[in-house]
Amino acid sequence: MTSTENITKLPQWAQDRIRVLEMRLREAQQSIAALESDGSPTNQGSNITYSYGLDTPKPLRKGTKVRFWLGPTPQDEIQVGFGNYGTLEVYASAAGIIVRPMAHNAVTLGLSP
């Protein structure tokens, strides 16, 4: 039963519906927490992480591909994932990829016009 409101004055069907929705909400919150936690079985062994600002990096599911939109449409997309033997695979959805060396250990990627 909801902790913030008394639902006992509602019709039985409404009480039942609220209970089901609250149960589904709890299950969804638990699933989200499990996916975001560092110890989640779905994230163990993953070498792909994300962070927002100064947050601690959190792992994504193993085998995740990351998409970047470099323009206003989905056709302006680069997708990055892991290939065989510890390599990165980079795909452009429509245009060619431009690789610009910045230093011996850094490059920028862009789409050709």
PyMOL commands that set and color helices and strands:
alter all, ss='L'
color gray80, all
select helices_A, chain A and resi 12-36+84-86
alter helices_A, ss='H'
color red, helices_A
select strands_A, chain A and resi 49-50+58-59+66-69+77-82+88-92+97-103+106-111
alter strands_A, ss='S'
color yellow, strands_A
deselect
rebuild
show_as cartoon
